[in-house]
Structure formats: structure tokens, C-alpha cells
Amino acid sequence: MMRHHFKHRVAVIAALAVSVLGSAAHASGRGGYAQFSPQQSRPQQQVNLQQQVNLQQQVNLQQQVSQQASPKGVQAQVVDGAIAGVISASNELEIVQATIARRQARSREVKDFAREMLESHSQSARRLSAVLQRLRIKVQPTRVSSMLIGHSSVVAAYLRRQPARKFDQAFMAAQVMTHRHTLRMLDEQLIPRVKDQALKEELQRIRGEVVSHLERAQAIQATLAKQQTASHRGR
């Protein structure tokens, strides 16, 4: 049941990625930043298909208005800052999970994977920070990045509660899920709409890493499933 809850939360985050550029562009038209209101987070978690369609229509309208009201350079920086905020939150989510897994995982393969995730996403966060500093792009908070941060806390609490015999499977299931949806956001929303070429190249590099992580996570998940099946048969 908890796994289905996570799938719903991550799917909602992926759907809300559609709004990240609209929120950022709308904020740039007002001369401000894309802010997140805590009161909006809980209702957004109940987004259904019709609400997503309405949200996209609203985003399209916001984009049209902002294109008329904002200088292109300012708008591009705000949009790229919003995209960077999503990637930063995604890196932090992975770092939190990996830190827990390094302490609680039982199998050597899962421990090694957790160590690799911790190192890889920490390096990714440092690279992104350096790119943003060089380009003078300020990270912009959005509903998507804020929901990712909230999701990180939920997943962390769930993993810490797992009994030792179930932890490895739970961690790898979470890893497959989060990397899969990060890849979806990169492909469908973030990379196609990033403005600065240097930032786009960094996102493409991150995409390659996410693909590699996902493939590795799926392989480990399959191995754990086979081991569990063999264990049950041996009883």
C-alpha cells in the first residue's frame, strides 16, 4: 500500500513539472521569483487528470502573458533557475536515500550502489552549482521542487521504518521509481525548455547518469527478487 502511495506522489510531481516553466515565467512577468505556498501543497497532491489539463491551459496563458510583459533575457534566466531548482531537489532526494541505505542495507551490492549514488549525486550537485554560478543563474523555488523536497522526507521516513529483511527491496524499489520519473521530467519538460546552452549540456550529462543509475537499479532489483524467490522455494 505504501508503495502505491509513493507511486502516486511521484506521478503527481512529474505531472506538476509541466507547471514549473509557467510558474517561473509568470513570476518573471511580475518582476519577482517563482514562489511556493505551503498551503497549496496538500491539494496539489490530489491532482486528477482533468485538473492537470486545466493546469496546462493556465500555464499556456501565463506563458503568453509573460512573453509580452518580460524581457526575453530576464525570462530565460528565471525559467533556467526554476529548472535548476528541480534538478537540485532531485539530487538532494537521492543523496538522502543513499545516506540511509549506506547504514541500513544488508547486501554488499545494495551498499555499493548506495555509495555510488551518494558520490554521483553529490558530484552532480557540485557541478550544477558551478555552472549556475558561472552563468549567474539563481535557483528559483517552484511547486515541483518543493514537492520533491517533501517527497524526500516521506521516503526517508518510510525507509528508516523498514525491518532489516525488507530494507534492500524497499530501497531499490524507491530508486527505480525516482530515477524513472526524473528521466521522464528531463526528457519531457526540463531539457526541451532550458534556455542556456551550457545548462542544457549539463542536463544532458545528468540525463546520461540517470539512465545508467536506472539500469543498474533495475538489475539489482531483479537480482533481489530472484534471491527472494529462491529463498522461499528452499523453505
C-alpha positions in Angstrom: 0.0 0.0 0.0 2.8 2.4 0.9 4.5 1.6 -2.5 1.3 2.7 -4.3 1.3 5.9 -2.2 4.8 6.7 -3.4 3.9 6.0 -7.0 1.0 8.4 -6.7 3.2 11.1 -5.1 6.0 10.8 -7.7 3.5 10.7 -10.6 1.9 13.9 -9.3 5.3 15.5 -9.1 6.1 14.5 -12.7 2.7 15.9 -13.8 3.4 19.2 -12.0 6.7 19.6 -13.9 4.5 20.9 -16.7 3.8 24.0 -14.5 7.4 24.8 -13.5 8.1 26.9 -16.5 4.7 28.6 -16.4 5.2 29.5 -12.7 8.6 30.8 -13.4 7.6 32.8 -16.5 4.6 34.2 -14.6 6.9 35.3 -11.8 9.3 37.0 -14.2 6.4 39.0 -15.6 5.7 40.4 -12.1 9.4 41.1 -11.5 9.6 38.5 -8.8 10.6 34.9 -8.3 8.5 31.7 -8.6 7.4 31.2 -5.0 5.8 28.1 -3.4 2.9 28.4 -1.0 2.8 25.7 1.6 -1.0 25.9 1.7 -1.0 24.7 -1.9 1.0 21.5 -1.5 -1.7 19.2 0.0 -4.4 20.0 -2.5 -1.9 19.6 -5.4 -1.2 16.0 -4.2 -4.8 15.2 -5.2 -4.4 16.4 -8.8 -6.5 14.3 -11.2 -6.4 14.1 -15.0 -8.9 17.0 -15.6 -7.1 19.2 -13.1 -3.8 18.6 -15.0 -5.5 19.6 -18.3 -6.8 22.8 -16.7 -3.4 23.5 -15.2 -1.7 23.1 -18.6 -4.2 25.6 -20.1 -3.5 28.1 -17.3 0.3 27.6 -17.8 -0.1 28.3 -21.6 -2.0 31.5 -20.8 0.7 32.6 -18.2 3.4 32.0 -20.8 1.7 34.1 -23.4 1.2 37.0 -20.9 4.8 36.8 -19.6 6.3 36.8 -23.1 4.6 40.1 -23.7 5.5 41.6 -20.3 9.1 40.4 -19.6 12.4 41.0 -21.4 13.5 37.7 -23.0 16.8 37.6 -21.1 15.2 38.0 -17.7 12.5 35.4 -18.6 15.1 32.9 -19.8 17.1 33.3 -16.6 14.1 32.7 -14.4 13.0 29.7 -16.4 16.5 28.2 -16.2 16.6 28.9 -12.5 13.4 27.0 -12.0 14.7 24.1 -13.9 17.9 24.1 -11.9 15.8 24.1 -8.7 14.1 20.9 -9.8 17.4 19.2 -10.5 18.8 20.4 -7.2 15.9 19.0 -5.3 16.1 15.7 -7.2 19.8 15.4 -6.3 19.0 16.0 -2.7 16.3 13.4 -2.7 18.8 10.8 -4.0 21.5 11.9 -1.5 19.1 11.4 1.4 18.0 8.0 0.3 21.6 6.8 -0.4 22.8 8.1 3.0 20.1 6.0 4.8 20.9 2.9 2.6 24.6 3.0 3.4 23.7 2.5 7.1 20.8 0.1 6.8 21.3 -2.0 3.6 22.3 -5.7 4.2 23.6 -6.9 0.8 27.0 -5.8 -0.4 25.6 -5.0 -3.8 23.0 -2.6 -2.4 25.5 -1.0 -0.1 27.8 -0.4 -3.1 25.0 1.0 -5.1 24.1 3.4 -2.3 27.7 4.6 -2.1 27.8 5.1 -5.8 24.5 7.1 -5.7 25.8 9.3 -2.8 29.0 10.1 -4.7 27.4 10.6 -8.1 24.6 12.8 -7.0 26.9 14.8 -4.7 29.2 15.4 -7.7 26.2 16.3 -9.8 25.1 18.9 -7.3 28.6 20.4 -7.2 28.8 20.6 -11.0 25.4 22.2 -11.3 26.2 24.7 -8.6 29.4 25.7 -10.5 27.5 26.0 -13.8 24.9 28.2 -12.3 27.5 30.4 -10.6 29.4 30.8 -13.9 26.2 31.7 -15.7 24.9 33.9 -12.9 21.6 32.0 -12.7 19.8 32.0 -9.4 17.9 28.8 -8.4 14.2 29.5 -8.3 11.8 27.6 -6.0 8.7 26.1 -7.6 5.9 23.8 -6.6 7.7 20.9 -8.2 11.0 21.4 -6.3 9.1 21.9 -3.1 7.1 18.7 -3.6 10.3 16.9 -4.3 11.7 18.1 -1.0 8.5 17.0 0.8 8.6 13.6 -1.0 12.2 13.2 0.1 11.1 13.4 3.8 8.3 10.9 3.3 10.6 8.4 1.6 13.3 8.8 4.2 10.8 8.2 7.0 9.5 5.1 5.2 12.9 3.6 4.6 14.0 4.2 8.2 11.0 2.2 9.4 11.7 -0.8 7.3 12.8 -4.0 9.0 16.2 -5.2 8.1 14.9 -8.1 6.0 12.8 -5.8 3.8 15.1 -2.8 3.6 17.1 -3.7 0.5 14.0 -4.4 -1.6 12.3 -1.2 -0.4 15.3 1.0 -1.2 15.8 -0.4 -4.7 12.1 0.0 -5.4 12.3 3.6 -4.4 15.4 4.1 -6.5 13.9 2.6 -9.6 10.8 4.8 -9.1 12.6 8.1 -8.5 15.1 7.6 -11.3 12.4 6.7 -13.8 10.4 9.8 -13.1 13.5 12.0 -13.0 14.3 10.7 -16.5 10.7 11.5 -17.6 10.9 15.0 -16.3 14.3 15.6 -18.0 13.0 14.2 -21.4 9.6 15.8 -21.4 9.9 19.1 -19.6 13.4 20.2 -18.5 15.8 19.6 -21.4 13.4 20.7 -24.1 12.8 24.0 -22.4 16.1 25.0 -20.9 17.3 28.3 -22.5 21.1 28.4 -21.8 23.2 26.0 -24.0 25.7 25.4 -21.2 23.0 24.5 -18.8 21.4 22.2 -21.4 24.6 20.4 -21.9 24.8 19.8 -18.1 21.3 18.5 -18.0 22.1 16.1 -20.9 25.1 14.9 -18.9 22.8 14.4 -15.9 20.4 12.5 -18.1 23.1 10.0 -19.1 23.9 9.4 -15.5 20.2 8.9 -14.6 19.8 6.3 -17.4 22.9 4.5 -16.1 21.6 4.6 -12.5 18.2 3.4 -13.5 19.5 0.4 -15.5 21.7 -0.5 -12.5 18.9 -0.2 -10.0 16.6 -2.3 -12.1 19.3 -5.0 -12.4 19.8 -5.1 -8.7 16.1 -5.1 -8.1 15.7 -8.2 -10.4 18.6 -9.9 -8.6 17.0 -9.4 -5.2 13.7 -10.7 -6.5 15.3 -13.9 -7.8 17.1 -14.4 -4.4 13.8 -13.9 -2.6 12.1 -16.4 -4.8 14.9 -19.0 -4.4 14.7 -18.5 -0.6 11.0 -19.1 -0.5 11.4 -22.3 -2.6 14.1 -23.6 -0.3 11.8 -23.5 2.7 
